[in-house]
């Protein structure tokens, strides 16, 4: 029974990863690999999930990468009162905040920060330069913090729990 629970937990984790990367539940459901019983295969099954999802959105990812390359990053610190780790952010709030980020910055952020993949490996996966992945990760992180801050402000003001906003300047 314990093994079955672990398999279901793994399946849910892979589905969530695919959904965070694509923003599409149907594509995420089709991307789940065959589940393995070993830890080594578990790590590889996450990579298989990433690879399968990646093939489904290559065009959208390339368009987003071009937008990201044309975006100027302002050298500004995070606003006072920005969200901080440990601020009681729920998984749903994090997912909503991530889903509003453009595809390439979201992939760069999820792969390098949440999945712990090196910038160089992410660049190979995303068919981009390491510098573009770093830039996209920075944009994604700033948008994530802004989105989480807005969600928390709106939630505390009684406007509702889930707010989808995005604001990026393209050159």
HELIX and SHEET records of a PDB file:
HELIX    1   1 UNK A    2  UNK A   22  1                                  21    
HELIX    2   2 UNK A   25  UNK A   30  1                                   6    
HELIX    3   3 UNK A   39  UNK A   56  1                                  18    
HELIX    4   4 UNK A   58  UNK A   70  1                                  13    
HELIX    5   5 UNK A   91  UNK A   99  1                                   9    
HELIX    6   6 UNK A  103  UNK A  109  1                                   7    
HELIX    7   7 UNK A  110  UNK A  114  3                                   5    
HELIX    8   8 UNK A  119  UNK A  126  1                                   8    
HELIX    9   9 UNK A  130  UNK A  156  1                                  27    
END                                                                             
